Amino acid sequence: MRMAFGSLSAALRAGLVMLGLAVGLAAGPASAQTRTLKLVAFGDSLSAGYQLAQKDAFPDVLEAALKARGHNVVIENASVSGDTASGGLERLDWGVAEDTDLVILELGANDALRGIDPRITEQALDEIITKLRSRNIQVLLAGMLAPRNNGPDYVAAFDAIYPRLAAKHGIPLYPFFLEGVQGRVDLNLADGIHPNPAGVRAIVGQILPLVEQTLAALPAR
């Protein structure tokens, strides 16, 4: 089974990334931190590392990439395969520690695959972001696109969730977590859904600049 997500046009992708930059992110990579910044990858199987060794999962690969660029960070893998946005909300309070500096929120793919009402998905993501921001934890929102075979009405409603929430909460948005990876045989496992080690490295390489910009803008805790 292959997940027929759409892909963002260059113009839309650029516009959505600029939305993230417009909320006050500093330009350029962050300078080295004197204290260790704690990040949490809070998502589903796409970031959990489904069928991958821990070292090949998104959190570990991103942590290694950030450290190689001089960032003093540790990234906890708090992603659960099969999780929906509502499932993430249910486990949020115990899934993200109080001393967390940044959460990379990657949820919604399973909602779209199951055809869950986009209003339910948006409400759950909205509550997750609201709760995290109330705890002074910054959020980088990793967007998702609905499978095109869900129909135009569903696709339009679902795809609008992430830019709308990013604008509402003033948080950075990475428009499509699987951008450049979805649909490529060489970057996915045999199921055609989950990234293989090369796919994870591709995702990390693309999201890394926005993560660095977000780290540079973190307030002192």
C-alpha positions in Angstrom: 0.0 0.0 0.0 1.4 3.4 -1.0 0.4 6.7 0.6 -0.5 9.0 -2.2 0.1 12.3 -0.5 0.3 15.4 -2.6 3.4 17.6 -2.9 3.6 21.3 -2.2 4.3 23.6 -5.1 7.5 25.6 -4.9 5.6 28.9 -4.4 3.4 27.5 -1.7 6.3 25.8 0.1 8.3 29.0 0.0 5.3 31.0 1.3 4.7 28.6 4.2 8.4 28.5 5.2 8.4 32.3 5.2 5.4 32.2 7.5 7.6 30.4 10.0 10.4 32.9 9.5 8.1 35.8 9.9 7.2 34.9 13.5 10.5 36.2 14.8 13.1 33.5 13.9 16.6 34.8 13.8 18.5 34.5 10.5 21.3 32.0 10.3 22.4 29.1 12.5 22.3 29.4 16.2 25.5 30.0 18.1 26.9 27.3 20.3 24.9 27.0 23.6 26.5 26.9 27.0 23.8 24.6 28.3 22.3 21.5 26.7 19.0 22.3 24.9 16.4 19.6 25.3 14.3 18.8 22.2 11.4 16.3 21.9 10.3 14.7 18.7 6.6 14.2 19.4 4.9 12.3 16.6 4.0 9.1 15.0 5.8 6.3 13.1 7.3 8.7 10.6 9.5 10.3 13.3 9.5 7.3 15.7 11.7 5.3 13.2 9.3 2.5 12.2 11.3 -0.7 11.5 14.6 1.2 11.8 17.5 1.0 14.2 17.4 3.7 16.8 20.5 5.4 15.2 18.6 5.7 11.9 15.4 7.2 13.4 14.6 10.9 12.9 15.4 12.1 16.4 18.9 10.5 16.5 19.8 11.6 13.0 18.7 15.1 13.7 20.5 15.2 17.0 23.7 14.0 15.3 23.3 16.6 12.5 22.8 19.5 15.0 25.8 18.4 17.1 27.9 18.3 14.0 27.1 21.9 13.4 28.0 22.9 17.0 24.7 22.8 18.8 24.6 21.4 22.3 21.4 19.5 22.1 19.7 16.2 23.1 16.6 15.0 21.4 14.2 12.6 23.0 12.1 10.3 20.8 8.6 10.6 22.2 6.9 9.4 19.0 4.5 6.5 18.9 3.8 4.5 15.8 0.1 4.5 14.9 -0.6 7.6 16.9 -3.2 10.2 15.8 -3.4 13.8 16.9 -6.0 13.0 19.5 -3.7 10.2 20.8 -0.9 12.6 21.1 -3.0 15.0 23.1 -4.0 12.2 25.5 -0.3 11.4 26.3 1.1 14.9 26.1 1.2 15.7 29.8 3.4 12.8 30.6 5.1 12.6 27.2 6.9 15.9 27.3 9.0 16.9 30.3 8.8 20.3 31.9 12.4 21.1 31.1 11.9 20.7 27.3 13.0 23.7 25.2 11.5 22.7 21.9 9.0 20.2 20.6 9.0 19.1 17.0 5.3 18.3 16.6 4.7 15.7 13.8 1.2 14.3 14.0 -1.7 13.9 11.6 -0.6 11.3 9.0 -2.7 8.6 10.6 -5.7 10.9 10.9 -5.6 11.5 7.2 -5.1 7.8 6.4 -8.1 6.9 8.5 -10.2 9.7 7.1 -10.7 11.3 10.5 -12.7 14.6 10.4 -10.1 17.3 9.9 -11.9 19.4 12.5 -11.0 16.8 15.1 -7.4 16.7 14.0 -7.1 20.4 14.1 -8.7 20.7 17.5 -6.3 18.2 19.0 -3.2 19.8 17.4 -4.5 23.2 18.6 -4.8 21.9 22.2 -1.3 20.3 22.0 0.3 23.6 20.9 -1.7 25.6 23.4 -0.6 23.4 26.3 3.0 23.4 25.3 3.2 27.2 24.8 1.5 27.7 28.2 4.5 25.7 29.6 6.9 28.0 27.8 7.9 25.3 25.4 8.5 26.3 21.8 6.9 24.3 19.1 8.0 23.6 15.5 5.1 22.3 13.6 5.8 19.6 11.0 3.0 19.6 8.5 1.3 16.8 6.7 -0.8 16.6 3.5 -3.8 14.3 3.0 -3.8 11.5 0.5 -5.2 12.8 -2.7 -7.6 9.9 -3.0 -9.5 11.2 0.0 -11.3 13.5 -2.3 -10.9 17.3 -3.0 -13.1 18.4 -0.1 -11.2 16.4 2.5 -7.8 17.3 1.0 -8.6 21.0 1.1 -9.9 20.9 4.6 -7.0 18.8 5.9 -4.1 20.6 4.1 -5.2 23.9 5.5 -4.8 22.8 9.2 -1.1 23.3 9.5 -0.6 26.8 8.0 -3.7 28.0 9.9 -2.3 26.7 13.3 1.1 28.1 12.6 -0.3 31.5 11.9 -2.7 31.3 14.9 0.1 30.5 17.4 2.9 32.3 15.7 5.1 29.2 15.5 7.5 28.0 12.7 6.1 25.6 10.2 7.8 23.0 8.1 5.1 22.5 5.5 5.3 18.8 4.6 7.4 16.4 6.7 7.7 14.0 3.8 8.6 16.6 1.2 11.0 15.1 -1.4 10.7 11.7 0.2 7.1 10.5 -0.3 6.7 8.3 -3.3 10.4 7.6 -3.9 11.2 3.9 -3.8 14.8 4.6 -2.9 13.9 6.6 0.2 11.1 4.4 1.6 10.7 1.0 3.1 8.9 -1.7 1.1 5.5 -0.5 2.4 5.9 2.7 0.4 4.9 4.7 3.5 7.7 4.9 5.9 11.1 6.5 5.2 14.2 4.2 5.2 17.5 5.4 6.6 18.3 7.3 3.4 14.8 8.9 3.6 15.3 10.0 7.2 18.6 11.6 6.3 16.9 13.4 3.4 14.2 14.7 5.8 16.7 15.8 8.3 18.8 17.6 5.7 15.7 19.6 4.6 14.3 20.5 8.0 17.7 21.3 9.6 17.9 25.0 8.6 14.4 25.7 10.1 15.4 23.8 13.3 18.5 25.8 13.6 16.7 29.1 13.1 14.1 28.0 15.8 16.9 27.1 18.2 18.5 30.5 17.6 15.3 32.3 18.6 14.7 30.3 21.8 14.2 32.6 24.9 16.4 32.0 27.9 14.9 29.5 30.4 
